[in-house]
Amino acid sequence: MADSVTDSTFKEVVLDSEIPVLVDFWAPWCGPCRMVAPVVDEIADQYEGQVKVVKLNTDENPNVASQYGIRSIPTLMIFKGGQRVDMVVGAVPKTTLSNTLEKHL
């Protein structure tokens, strides 16, 4: 299950992480976000210990969202060593997300 992250915890949880982090930028009113949520949770279970998976509600945490230029959600970003290394926009199949993640493990 993915943990929640906020503007105030983003640096500590994501940027300072020892392992790669998948960040799901979402909002409660976003249909495609709700569609991709179970996939994100499956990824969290599948890669437990290898990848940290967190969700950021863009309505409640506008600073991080604007800092990374989030224009459409869901946007899934992969961070490694404090840097954004990849991103996937939209509700994508699990295979797409897995393949993108695998490149950074």
DSSP file (Angstrom, degrees, kcal/mol; ACC not computed):
  #  RESIDUE AA STRUCTURE BP1 BP2  ACC     N-H-->O    O-->H-N    N-H-->O    O-->H-N    TCO  KAPPA ALPHA  PHI   PSI    X-CA   Y-CA   Z-CA
    1    1 A M              0   0    0      0, 0.0     2,-0.2     0, 0.0    52,-0.2   0.000 360.0 360.0 360.0 135.1    0.0    0.0    0.0
    2    2 A A        -     0   0    0     52,-0.1    52,-0.2    50,-0.1     2,-0.2  -0.519 360.0-135.6 -76.8 138.1    1.3    3.4   -0.9
    3    3 A D  E     -a   54   0A   0     50,-1.7    52,-2.9    -2,-0.2     2,-0.3  -0.491  21.6-111.2 -84.6 161.2    2.0    6.0    1.8
    4    4 A S  E     -a   55   0A   0     50,-0.2     2,-0.3    -2,-0.2    52,-0.2  -0.702  29.7-167.1 -91.9 147.9    0.9    9.6    1.6
    5    5 A V        -     0   0    0     50,-2.6    52,-0.5    -2,-0.3     2,-0.2  -0.957   3.4-162.1-131.2 151.7    3.5   12.3    1.3
    6    6 A T     >  -     0   0    0     -2,-0.3     4,-1.6    50,-0.1     3,-0.3  -0.717  39.7 -92.9-126.5 175.1    3.0   16.1    1.7
    7    7 A D  T  4 S+     0   0    0      1,-0.2     4,-0.4    -2,-0.2     3,-0.2   0.896 126.4  47.4 -52.8 -41.1    4.7   19.4    0.8
    8    8 A S  T  4 S+     0   0    0      1,-0.2     4,-0.3     2,-0.1    -1,-0.2   0.757 118.7  37.3 -78.6 -23.9    6.4   19.3    4.2
    9    9 A T  T  > S+     0   0    0     -3,-0.3     4,-2.9     1,-0.1     5,-0.4   0.500  90.0  94.3-102.9  -4.4    7.5   15.6    4.1
   10   10 A F  H  X>S+     0   0    0     -4,-1.6     4,-2.8     1,-0.2     5,-1.3   0.899  85.1  47.1 -57.6 -47.0    8.5   15.4    0.4
   11   11 A K  I  4>S+     0   0    0     -4,-0.4     5,-2.3     3,-0.2    -1,-0.2   0.951 117.6  42.1 -61.2 -49.2   12.2   16.2    0.8
   12   12 A E  I  45S+     0   0    0     -4,-0.3    -2,-0.2     3,-0.2    -1,-0.2   0.933 123.6  35.9 -64.0 -47.9   12.7   13.7    3.7
   13   13 A V  I  <5S+     0   0    0     -4,-2.9    -2,-0.2     3,-0.1    -3,-0.2   0.896 133.9  18.1 -76.8 -41.4   10.6   10.9    2.3
   14   14 A V  I ><5S+     0   0    0     -4,-2.8     3,-1.1    -5,-0.4    68,-0.4   0.918 127.0  39.2 -98.9 -58.1   11.3   11.2   -1.5
   15   15 A L  I 3 <S+     0   0    0     -5,-1.3    -3,-0.2     1,-0.3    -4,-0.1   0.837 120.9  43.5 -69.9 -33.1   14.5   13.2   -2.1
   16   16 A D  T 3 <S+     0   0    0     -5,-2.3    -1,-0.3    -6,-0.3    -4,-0.1   0.349  86.2 128.7 -92.5   7.3   16.5   11.9    0.8
   17   17 A S    <   -     0   0    0     -3,-1.1    64,-0.4    -6,-0.2    65,-0.2  -0.327  55.8-145.7 -67.7 143.1   15.4    8.2    0.2
   18   18 A E  S    S+     0   0    0      2,-0.1    -1,-0.1    63,-0.1     3,-0.1   0.753  86.0  45.3 -75.3 -26.4   18.1    5.6   -0.1
   19   19 A I  S    S-     0   0    0      1,-0.1    32,-0.1    61,-0.1    62,-0.1  -0.764 105.2 -78.7-116.2 162.1   16.1    3.6   -2.6
   20   20 A P        -     0   0    0      0, 0.0    32,-2.7     0, 0.0     2,-0.4  -0.220  46.1-147.5 -57.3 149.8   14.2    4.8   -5.8
   21   21 A V  E     -bC  52  79A   0     58,-2.8    58,-3.0    30,-0.2     2,-0.6  -0.982   8.2-153.6-126.0 131.4   10.8    6.4   -5.1
   22   22 A L  E     -bC  53  78A   0     30,-3.0    32,-2.7    -2,-0.4     2,-0.6  -0.919  16.3-162.2-100.1 120.3    7.7    6.3   -7.2
   23   23 A V  E     -bC  54  77A   0     54,-3.4    54,-2.5    -2,-0.6     2,-0.8  -0.918   6.3-156.7-108.9 123.3    5.5    9.3   -6.6
   24   24 A D  E     -bC  55  76A   0     30,-2.9    32,-3.0    -2,-0.6     2,-0.6  -0.867   7.3-158.1 -97.9 106.7    1.8    9.2   -7.6
   25   25 A F  E     +bC  56  75A   0     50,-3.0    50,-1.4    -2,-0.8     2,-0.3  -0.785  35.0 145.0 -85.3 119.4    0.5   12.8   -8.1
   26   26 A W  E     -b   57   0A   0     30,-2.3    32,-3.1    -2,-0.6    33,-0.4  -0.852  38.1-147.4-146.1 174.4   -3.2   12.5   -7.8
   27   27 A A    >   -     0   0    0     -2,-0.3     3,-1.6    30,-0.2     6,-0.1  -0.979  29.3-118.3-148.9 150.6   -6.4   14.2   -6.6
   28   28 A P  T 3  S+     0   0    0      0, 0.0     6,-0.1     0, 0.0    -1,-0.1   0.792 112.0  53.2 -60.3 -30.7   -9.7   12.8   -5.2
   29   29 A W  T 3  S+     0   0    0      4,-0.0     2,-0.7    -3,-0.0    -3,-0.0   0.511  85.1 103.3 -83.6  -3.5  -11.8   14.2   -8.0
   30   30 A C    <>  -     0   0    0     -3,-1.6     4,-1.6     1,-0.2    -3,-0.2  -0.711  53.9-163.9 -91.1 111.8   -9.7   12.7  -10.8
   31   31 A G  H  > S+     0   0    0     -2,-0.7     4,-1.7     1,-0.2     3,-0.5   0.939  90.0  49.3 -57.7 -53.8  -11.3    9.6  -12.4
   32   32 A P  H  > S+     0   0    0      0, 0.0     4,-2.0     0, 0.0    -1,-0.2   0.821 106.6  59.0 -58.3 -30.0   -8.1    8.3  -14.1
   33   33 A C  H  > S+     0   0    0      1,-0.2     4,-1.3     2,-0.2    -2,-0.2   0.912 105.7  47.9 -63.0 -41.7   -6.3    8.7  -10.7
   34   34 A R  H  < S+     0   0    0     -4,-1.6    -1,-0.2    -3,-0.5    -3,-0.1   0.838 110.1  53.7 -68.3 -31.4   -8.8    6.3   -9.1
   35   35 A M  H  < S+     0   0    0     -4,-1.7     4,-0.4     1,-0.2    -2,-0.2   0.887 112.6  41.8 -68.4 -38.5   -8.3    3.9  -12.0
   36   36 A V  H  X S+     0   0    0     -4,-2.0     4,-2.3     1,-0.2     3,-0.4   0.661  92.9  86.7 -84.7 -16.0   -4.5    3.8  -11.6
   37   37 A A  H  X S+     0   0    0     -4,-1.3     4,-2.2     1,-0.2    -1,-0.2   0.884  87.8  48.9 -53.8 -46.6   -4.6    3.6   -7.8
   38   38 A P  H  > S+     0   0    0      0, 0.0     4,-2.1     0, 0.0    -1,-0.2   0.873 111.0  52.0 -63.4 -33.7   -4.9   -0.2   -7.6
   39   39 A V  H  > S+     0   0    0     -4,-0.4     4,-2.4    -3,-0.4    -2,-0.2   0.913 108.6  50.2 -65.3 -43.4   -2.0   -0.6  -10.0
   40   40 A V  H  X S+     0   0    0     -4,-2.3     4,-2.1     1,-0.2    -1,-0.2   0.896 110.6  49.8 -62.4 -40.8    0.2    1.7   -7.9
   41   41 A D  H  X S+     0   0    0     -4,-2.2     4,-1.9     2,-0.2    -1,-0.2   0.885 109.6  51.1 -66.1 -38.1   -0.7   -0.4   -4.8
   42   42 A E  H  X S+     0   0    0     -4,-2.1     4,-2.9     2,-0.2    -2,-0.2   0.909 109.6  50.2 -63.6 -41.7    0.2   -3.6   -6.6
   43   43 A I  H  X S+     0   0    0     -4,-2.4     4,-2.5     1,-0.2    -2,-0.2   0.906 107.4  54.7 -61.6 -41.9    3.5   -2.1   -7.6
   44   44 A A  H  < S+     0   0    0     -4,-2.1    -1,-0.2     1,-0.2    -2,-0.2   0.905 113.5  41.6 -58.1 -43.0    4.1   -1.1   -4.0
   45   45 A D  H >< S+     0   0    0     -4,-1.9     3,-1.1     1,-0.2    -2,-0.2   0.922 114.8  50.4 -69.3 -45.1    3.6   -4.7   -2.9
   46   46 A Q  H 3< S+     0   0    0     -4,-2.9    -2,-0.2     1,-0.3    -1,-0.2   0.858 119.4  35.0 -64.2 -38.2    5.6   -6.2   -5.8
   47   47 A Y  T >X S+     0   0    0     -4,-2.5     3,-2.5    -5,-0.2     4,-2.4   0.100  80.5 153.7-107.0  22.4    8.7   -4.0   -5.3
   48   48 A E  T <4 S+     0   0    0     -3,-1.1     4,-0.1     1,-0.3    -3,-0.1  -0.267  73.6  16.1 -54.7 131.1    8.6   -3.8   -1.5
   49   49 A G  T 34 S+     0   0    0      2,-0.4    -1,-0.3     1,-0.1     3,-0.1   0.099 124.8  61.2  91.5 -23.9   12.1   -3.2   -0.2
   50   50 A Q  T <4 S+     0   0    0     -3,-2.5     2,-0.4     1,-0.3    -2,-0.2   0.755 111.5  23.5-101.4 -34.5   13.3   -2.1   -3.7
   51   51 A V     <  -     0   0    0     -4,-2.4     2,-0.5    -7,-0.2    -2,-0.4  -0.993  67.7-138.6-136.4 138.8   11.1    0.9   -4.3
   52   52 A K  E     - b   0  21A   0    -32,-2.7   -30,-3.0    -2,-0.4     2,-0.5  -0.851  21.4-158.3 -94.3 132.2    9.3    3.3   -2.0
   53   53 A V  E     + b   0  22A   0     -2,-0.5   -50,-1.7   -32,-0.2     2,-0.3  -0.955  18.0 167.3-117.4 123.0    5.8    4.1   -3.4
   54   54 A V  E     -ab   3  23A   0    -32,-2.7   -30,-2.9    -2,-0.5     2,-0.4  -0.927  24.5-140.5-133.4 157.0    4.1    7.3   -2.2
   55   55 A K  E     -ab   4  24A   0    -52,-2.9   -50,-2.6    -2,-0.3     2,-0.5  -0.940   9.3-161.8-118.0 139.7    1.0    9.3   -3.2
   56   56 A L  E     - b   0  25A   0    -32,-3.0   -30,-2.3    -2,-0.4     2,-0.7  -0.968  14.9-141.3-124.3 117.8    0.8   13.1   -3.2
   57   57 A N  E  >  - b   0  26A   0     -2,-0.5     4,-1.6   -52,-0.5     3,-0.2  -0.662  11.4-159.0 -76.5 112.6   -2.6   14.8   -3.3
   58   58 A T  T  4 S+     0   0    0    -32,-3.1    -1,-0.2    -2,-0.7   -31,-0.2   0.749  87.5  58.2 -70.5 -23.5   -2.0   17.8   -5.6
   59   59 A D  T  4 S+     0   0    0    -33,-0.4    -1,-0.2     1,-0.2   -32,-0.1   0.908 115.2  35.2 -68.7 -41.4   -5.0   19.7   -4.2
   60   60 A E  T  4 S+     0   0    0     -3,-0.2    -2,-0.2     1,-0.2    -1,-0.2   0.674 125.8  40.6 -86.6 -18.7   -3.6   19.6   -0.6
   61   61 A N     X  +     0   0    0     -4,-1.6     4,-1.3     1,-0.1    -1,-0.2  -0.557  61.7 155.7-132.1  67.7    0.1   20.0   -1.6
   62   62 A P  H  >  +     0   0    0      0, 0.0     4,-2.5     0, 0.0     5,-0.3   0.745  64.4  68.7 -69.8 -23.3    0.4   22.5   -4.5
   63   63 A N  H  > S+     0   0    0      2,-0.2     4,-2.3     1,-0.2     5,-0.1   0.956 104.0  38.9 -63.4 -52.3    4.0   23.5   -3.8
   64   64 A V  H  > S+     0   0    0     -3,-0.2     4,-1.9     1,-0.2    -1,-0.2   0.916 115.5  54.6 -63.6 -42.3    5.6   20.2   -4.8
   65   65 A A  H  <>S+     0   0    0     -4,-1.3     5,-2.9     1,-0.2    -1,-0.2   0.916 113.1  41.0 -58.5 -44.6    3.2   19.8   -7.7
   66   66 A S  H ><5S+     0   0    0     -4,-2.5     3,-1.2     3,-0.2    -1,-0.2   0.853 108.8  60.8 -74.2 -32.4    4.1   23.2   -9.1
   67   67 A Q  H 3<5S+     0   0    0     -4,-2.3    -1,-0.2     1,-0.3    -2,-0.2   0.866 112.3  38.8 -59.0 -37.0    7.8   22.7   -8.4
   68   68 A Y  T 3<5S-     0   0    0     -4,-1.9    -1,-0.3    -5,-0.1    -2,-0.2   0.255 115.3-115.0-100.4  11.9    7.8   19.7  -10.7
   69   69 A G  T < 5 -     0   0    0     -3,-1.2     2,-0.6     1,-0.2    -3,-0.2   0.851  42.5-177.3  63.9  37.8    5.4   21.2  -13.3
   70   70 A I      < +     0   0    0     -5,-2.9    -1,-0.2     1,-0.2     3,-0.1  -0.580  15.3 158.7 -71.5 114.6    2.6   18.8  -12.8
   71   71 A R        +     0   0    0     -2,-0.6     2,-0.4     1,-0.3    -1,-0.2   0.702  62.7  28.5-108.7 -30.3   -0.1   19.9  -15.4
   72   72 A S  S    S-     0   0    0      2,-0.0    -1,-0.3    18,-0.0    18,-0.1  -0.987  84.8-108.2-133.5 146.2   -2.1   16.8  -15.7
   73   73 A I  S    S+     0   0    0     -2,-0.4   -40,-0.2     1,-0.1   -47,-0.1  -0.918  87.6  48.4-123.7 152.7   -2.8   14.0  -13.3
   74   74 A P  S    S+     0   0    0      0, 0.0    16,-3.5     0, 0.0     2,-0.4   0.408  71.2 164.6 -73.9 141.0   -2.3   11.2  -12.7
   75   75 A T  E     -CD  25  89A   0    -50,-1.4   -50,-3.0    14,-0.2     2,-0.6  -0.998  20.0-160.1-121.6 129.7    1.4   11.8  -13.1
   76   76 A L  E     -CD  24  88A   0     12,-3.4    12,-2.9    -2,-0.4     2,-0.4  -0.946  11.6-172.3-111.9 120.5    3.8    9.1  -11.8
   77   77 A M  E     -CD  23  87A   0    -54,-2.5   -54,-3.4    -2,-0.6     2,-0.5  -0.891  14.7-146.8-115.6 143.7    7.4   10.2  -11.2
   78   78 A I  E     -CD  22  86A   0      8,-2.8     7,-3.1    -2,-0.4     8,-1.4  -0.936  15.5-168.1-109.3 126.0   10.4    8.2  -10.3
   79   79 A F  E     +CD  21  84A   0    -58,-3.0   -58,-2.8    -2,-0.5     2,-0.4  -0.910   7.8 177.1-112.9 140.1   13.0    9.8   -8.1
   80   80 A K  E >  S- D   0  83A   0      3,-2.7     3,-1.5    -2,-0.4   -62,-0.1  -0.973  71.4  -5.5-143.8 126.7   16.5    8.3   -7.5
   81   81 A G  T 3  S-     0   0    0    -64,-0.4   -66,-0.1    -2,-0.4     3,-0.1   0.841 130.4 -55.2  59.3  33.8   19.2   10.0   -5.4
   82   82 A G  T 3  S+     0   0    0    -68,-0.4     2,-0.4     1,-0.2    -1,-0.3   0.484 117.9 105.4  82.1   1.9   17.1   13.1   -5.0
   83   83 A Q  E <  S-D   80   0A   0     -3,-1.5    -3,-2.7   -68,-0.1     2,-0.6  -0.888  76.0-116.3-117.3 146.4   16.6   13.6   -8.8
   84   84 A R  E     +D   79   0A   0     -2,-0.4    -5,-0.3    -5,-0.2     3,-0.1  -0.709  37.9 170.6 -75.5 121.8   13.6   13.0  -11.0
   85   85 A V  E     -     0   0A   0     -7,-3.1     2,-0.3    -2,-0.6    -6,-0.2   0.612  57.9  -1.6-109.3 -17.5   14.8   10.3  -13.4
   86   86 A D  E     -D   78   0A   0     -8,-1.4    -8,-2.8     2,-0.0     2,-0.3  -0.989  55.7-163.0-164.3 162.3   11.6    9.3  -15.2
   87   87 A M  E     -D   77   0A   0     -2,-0.3     2,-0.4   -10,-0.2   -10,-0.2  -0.991   7.7-160.1-154.9 152.8    7.9   10.0  -15.4
   88   88 A V  E     -D   76   0A   0    -12,-2.9   -12,-3.4    -2,-0.3     2,-0.5  -1.000  15.2-154.3-130.8 128.8    4.7    8.5  -16.8
   89   89 A V  E     +D   75   0A   0     -2,-0.4   -14,-0.2   -14,-0.2   -16,-0.1  -0.891  54.6  13.5-108.8 134.0    1.6   10.6  -17.4
   90   90 A G  S    S-     0   0    0    -16,-3.5     2,-1.0    -2,-0.5   -14,-0.1  -0.212 103.1 -46.3  99.4 170.7   -1.9    9.1  -17.4
   91   91 A A  S    S+     0   0    0    -18,-0.1    -2,-0.1    -2,-0.1   -58,-0.1  -0.696  70.1 179.8 -79.8 104.9   -3.5    5.9  -16.2
   92   92 A V        -     0   0    0     -2,-1.0   -53,-0.1     1,-0.1    -2,-0.1  -0.700  31.6 -95.1-108.7 158.0   -1.2    3.3  -17.7
   93   93 A P     >  -     0   0    0      0, 0.0     4,-1.7     0, 0.0     3,-0.4  -0.284  38.0-110.4 -65.9 158.2   -1.2   -0.5  -17.5
   94   94 A K  H  > S+     0   0    0      1,-0.2     4,-3.0     2,-0.2     5,-0.2   0.865 116.8  59.0 -58.5 -38.0    0.9   -2.2  -14.8
   95   95 A T  H  > S+     0   0    0      1,-0.2     4,-2.9     2,-0.2    -1,-0.2   0.900 104.2  51.0 -60.7 -40.5    3.3   -3.5  -17.4
   96   96 A T  H  > S+     0   0    0     -3,-0.4     4,-1.9     1,-0.2    -1,-0.2   0.926 113.3  44.5 -61.4 -45.2    4.2    0.0  -18.5
   97   97 A L  H  X S+     0   0    0     -4,-1.7     4,-2.4     2,-0.2    -2,-0.2   0.911 113.8  49.8 -67.9 -42.5    4.8    1.1  -15.0
   98   98 A S  H  X S+     0   0    0     -4,-3.0     4,-2.9     1,-0.2    -2,-0.2   0.935 110.9  49.4 -59.8 -47.5    6.8   -2.0  -14.2
   99   99 A N  H  X S+     0   0    0     -4,-2.9     4,-1.0     1,-0.2    -1,-0.2   0.877 111.5  49.1 -61.3 -38.8    9.0   -1.6  -17.3
  100  100 A T  H  < S+     0   0    0     -4,-1.9     3,-0.4    -5,-0.2     4,-0.3   0.918 114.0  46.0 -66.3 -43.5    9.7    2.1  -16.5
  101  101 A L  H >< S+     0   0    0     -4,-2.4     3,-2.4     1,-0.2     4,-0.3   0.909 103.0  63.2 -64.1 -43.8   10.6    1.2  -12.9
  102  102 A E  H >< S+     0   0    0     -4,-2.9     3,-1.3     1,-0.3    -1,-0.2   0.810  92.9  64.8 -54.0 -33.2   12.8   -1.7  -13.8
  103  103 A K  T 3< S+     0   0    0     -4,-1.0    -1,-0.3    -3,-0.4    -2,-0.2   0.709 106.2  43.5 -63.9 -19.2   15.2    0.7  -15.7
  104  104 A H  T <         0   0    0     -3,-2.4    -1,-0.2    -4,-0.3    -2,-0.2   0.302 360.0 360.0-112.7   7.9   16.0    2.4  -12.4
  105  105 A L    <         0   0    0     -3,-1.3    -1,-0.2    -4,-0.3    -2,-0.1   0.454 360.0 360.0 -91.6 360.0   16.5   -0.5  -10.1
